[in-house]
């Protein structure tokens, strides 16, 4: 059995420091296993958020060696264990204790987005008829487990702290899921432009890179939404067409 050193952030409300823990590990362990091992042996008061340990609940988000990742999906054999491994809380949200952050802001943002508004059924039996391709397109975004790693890595939120002006990539793809739904009659384009400030996103694809569900957040969600906003508000030919129509 081998040993490795893990530097874990300990503290409350933004104040704290890295504490070194040297522990044994076994083949096949993930970072969350190590955190639980340390918690159960020498740091019983360590706060860590987790639930399913299967990469489906999004609870154990943290920053491992500076990269936003799920602790339960980061295997030790993916890391250089000859060097200390740093584990710290997400930086985009208020720090609570140790590895736990307050992500409640995200749930408040979701409440502000216009809800799904279906059109009237178009079939005699009271159901709808749609093309499978139109169903598949927004379905990708429903894979989101709300780990908020994409929110954590987004420079608009992480570096510029524009939480009051920008909803972040997670909720841009939530909006895309609604806007691309063939049954939805809502229109969120003005809100995307004026309230959610989609123009702040400079499509660096950092959100796509950290998504554990491999959702093409930028290419399939944000860019198409940007194109719709441009067509609606900034296309001169489109404006003339609407005027004469």
C-alpha angles and dihedrals in degrees: 000000000000132000132221137178122242122192106207124187111242124185146075137265095000096313119107146080143240115276120200119231120182112198143160120257137190134217112278097026121138128211092261089057089056093047090051091047091053092043092051096048116029107001108046092160096055112127117221130161118223142132125163103025087208103092094255107096100052093218103122098060114150141140114266115191087345096306123110107242143146109261091213092055098044109093119205091233087066090063135070100247093182085079128052112272114225120216118185139156124269111278101211096070134055113280117240108173136330106320096353124101131182107250096171091113088074093059091051090052091053091055090060096057116097109259127239109285111190124205120238116283111268100199128081091241092059096257135108133252117216137158116260091231089059090052094047096054099066092031091080091067092055089070089076111122093192095240086147093218088132089054090048095054096042107112093211090063101026100046106018097035093217094157091139092056108032129052097201133228096294092062095037088063090044087056090045090053089057097040093050095046107114091217098050120103098184125113117213099163096105090048090049090054102039108022106025094035097215087177089075090072111091093189098240088154093227088133092055091050094058098041108119090202091054092234111172090233097169104035099039101029118021100035094050089049091050089051091052092050091049092048091049101045111015108034107104094197091049089051092053091048091053091046095055095037 
